[in-house]
Amino acid sequence: MEMIKDSVVILTGASSGIGEETAKELSSKGAKLVLAARREERLQTLTEEINSNGGQAVYKVTDVASSEQIVELAQYAHETFGQIDVLVNNAGLMPLSLLNKQKVEEWDTMIDVNIKGVLYGINAVLPYMRERKQGHIINLSSVAGHVVFPGSAVYSGTKFAVRAITDGLRMEESPESNIRATIISPGAVSTELTTTITDEDVKGGVDQLYSDAIKPDSIARTIRYAMEEPAEVAVNEIVVRPTSQQ
Ligand code: NDP
């Protein structure tokens, strides 16, 4: 097994939901964590909890829509722990809406966070990983990165893009520098993700879909599994959804 113990993991979107559970799961296996998100209080509380349970975590307030801030995050991780083994690009938003509602600002935010944030993360860690000829980049896509439904055009567009970018990364870097690339595509998971939806016309369908949502610790274990495989094994994509979800 590839050891998670002492691996240095940068985790974005660590302040809630899947990110928070993943931080706890990886810490329980001995990872050294660098936690990032915008809400400092949440990051501070989680970091204190992990460290008081014998784990090793630091945090840095980071907006993933800023390329400079993610470069600083990677520098901070490297200064603190001496290396970067894994980046989990988990930060994301899902303000679903019908296109004719013309929520242009929400489109911009999704593209900035869900697509550009992932690219900026890759940009920030790639030099460190290429230098050591090892590393692992895990990107959160979605079942909505495989299929589109009314209201998900832009969100699905961002999650399709995450899959394309991750596969491109795999093809370029895996043979060249041993860097592994993993797509995690969850179905409905009960987190704060649906709270950004402002279009009343899609809320009903989303509430129905999320009535059977699974807990985020399932996704945390999925991420752990992808990391635990030996270095010569690349887990390229995992889809995890509620058993009842179509
Ligand atoms: P949450 O809303 O609970 O968590 C989202 C996280 O992203 C928060 O920690 C938030 O922190 C962070 N975030 C949002 N914007 C930014 C930003 N600009 N810079 C830094 N961090 C940011 O949702 P989930 O845990 O469910 O979402 C995690 C990932 O999983 C997302 O990429 C989502 O698309 C994906 N996913 C989730 C599914 C679900 O059903 N829940 C299904 C499929 C995929 P803060 O606000 O503090 O910055």
Residues whose N, C-alpha, C, O or C-beta is under 5 A from the ligand:
A	BS01	NDP	G13 A14 S15 S16 G17 I18 G19 A37 R38 R39 T62 D63 V64 A65 N90 A91 G92 L93 V113 L140 S141 S142 V143 P186 G187 A188 V189 T191 E192 L193
